[in-house]
Amino acid sequence: VSLTQEQLVQSLAKKKSGSMDLDVDVKDANIDKAKVDLNNNKVDVGNAALKGGKAKMSYKPEKKKPEEKEPSKPWKVNADKVTADDVDFKMDMKPTVDKLDAKVKHAQAKDVKVDTGEQTVDVGSLDVDGADVNYEHPSEKDAKKYAKDHPMPKDTPKDKDDDKPWKVKAGKVSVKDSKGRYAQTGKKPNKPGTTLDPDNIEVEDVNAAIDDLEYDGENLKVPVKHLSGKERSGLQV
């Protein structure tokens, strides 16, 4: 399967509390050795490659009580290898995430298994080269104000999986020549070269090797074998 200069718009994870919308602009994508089992909702892929793509994921709260709909059936997706070159991923999910912007020069994942029913992602290995990640979160005050200004519709029942977290595992993770920023939206950072500002962390020249990464929705386990980088305060690891 090959896609060139296509735009895909898909509503993902439609829930009673809101919807997760995905807008994808594909420059070049290729999938080979794909097999789809519609009876068991299973997809097996040999290799998938994306070049020059852009994606934006947004959470939109419902303004009124939605109609009752039959929940979608879970899918299992397996891939031998997934590669991405020169891609830009953006996400907002208020009141938790104001903005997430990740630009990646090259990334490769092997032995990928995704189960939307169990809400699990299992990756054998993940290699990232030349990533630039910017993550901004609202202050506690702004988050509470947003939640107050965007209340859930009255008498809106929760889906049984609304509060179920996704679980992520990765056997080996490698990060090379990357940089990242973690900041509170609107908060002025300290001057560079002074003190470490926990609300505005900016690191460059990041290189890392991690074995057996695990995230269960509450706890993040990151067994670091190697880590190097320089923070804007002057702190160097």
Salt bridges, closest charged atoms under 4 A:
ASP21 OD2 - LYS60 NZ 3.42
GLU62 OE2 - LYS14 NZ 3.06
GLU68 OE1 - LYS16 NZ 3.69
ASP85 OD1 - HIS106 ND1 2.69
ASP88 OD2 - LYS90 NZ 3.82
ASP101 OD2 - LYS90 NZ 2.82
ASP101 OD2 - LYS103 NZ 3.07
ASP132 OD2 - LYS179 NZ 3.91
GLU136 OE2 - LYS99 NZ 3.72
GLU136 OE2 - ARG181 NH1 2.98
GLU140 OE2 - LYS144 NZ 3.41
ASP149 OD2 - LYS145 NZ 2.86
ASP159 OD1 - LYS16 NZ 2.77
ASP161 OD2 - LYS160 NZ 3.41
ASP162 OD1 - LYS15 NZ 3.78
ASP163 OD2 - LYS158 NZ 3.18
ASP199 OD2 - LYS187 NZ 2.63
GLU202 OE1 - ARG232 NE 3.78
ASP211 OD1 - LYS172 NZ 3.38
ASP211 OD2 - LYS225 NZ 3.77
